[in-house]
Amino acid sequence: MKLDVVDLENDITKITLSGRLDIKGALDIDSEFTAVAEAKKNVVVDLSDVTFLASLGIRTLIVGAKATANNGGKLVLMNPQPNVEAVLRSSNVDTVMPIINVTTPLAAVFGV
């Protein structure tokens, strides 16, 4: 699992994940992902290159969402592949953090 972080306009931080967010993948990125989520207010997580999502990966995403909420912000999931989106929706993760498509302007999503 690979994690890249880029600061965008309007105080939005983009985390791009690539690979399998299975047990090993989640453990590989967990501390860095959580640290970014704790330090930033508006975080978008690009899941377009995530090919598999397991329960520990879901936990990583939820912990990040709670961390940004504690900062008065939010974490948004962007462009998951169909199989990953199906897992997110069937586990009701979309009730904790929004799932958007790239066509949605990020500034509008965060209200900035």
N, C-alpha and C positions, 0 to 999 in steps of 0.2 A: 504494500500500500504506500502510495506516494502522497504527500501533502505539500501544497504550495500556497503561500499567503501573499496577497497583493492588496494594498490600500487603494481604493477608488475615490472618486469625487464624492462630495457630500458626506464625508465621514463614514463611508461604507467600506467594510473589509470583505474581500472575497477569498474564501478558502476553496481551493480546487483539490478534490480527492480523485485518485486514479488507482484502479486495481480492485481487489476483492476486499470488501469490508467484512471479513469473516473474523474468527477469533484472533488469528495471527495479525491480520491487517488492523483490527481495532486496537490491539495491544501496541502495535508499532506506532500509531499516531495519537493514542489517547491523551498522553500528557501534553503534547504540543497543541493539539486541538483544544483541549480544555483551557490551557494558558491563554491562547488567542481569544477564546470566547469570554474568559474572565476579564481580559484587558480591553475589549472592544464593546461598543454599544450596538452597532448595526452590522450583522454578519450574514452574508449570503454564502451558502455552501453549494458549489457546483458539483453535482453528482453524475454529470453526463458520461464520465469515464469510469464509473463504478459498475462493475459487472455482476457483483453478487453482494447481498446484504444479509448478515446473520444477526441474531439477537444481541450479541455483544456490540455490534456496530450500531444497532438502534440505541442501545444504552449510551454509547459515546455521543450520539447526536442529541439525545434528550438531556444529558448532563450539560452539553454546550448550550442548549436552549435555555436551561434554567440559569446558567451563569450569565448569559446576556440579559435575561429578564431581571436578574438582580441588579444590573447596571441601568435599568430603565429602558433597555432596548429589546431587540428581538433577533432571532435567528430564523432564516428562511432557507428552504431547500429548493434548488433550482435544477431543472432538466434531468430528472432521474430517468434511466432507461426503463422501458415498460415493466420488466420483471422486478426491478428494484422499487418502482412506484407501486406495484401491486402489493409488495411486502409492506411498504410504508402505510398504505391505505388500509390493508387488512388488519394491521396491528394498531390502527387509529393514531398513528404518529401525526397525521395531517391535522388532528385536532389540537395538537400541542404546538406545532410549527407549520406555517403555510408551505405548500408546494406550488411553485410557479414555473412558467415557461420563460425562455429567454426573451420572448416578445414583450413581456411586461417590463416597463422602465423601472429600474431599481429604485430611483429616487421616489417614485410614486408608491412603491411597496413600503418604504420606510417613512413616507410622509415628510421627506426633506427636500 
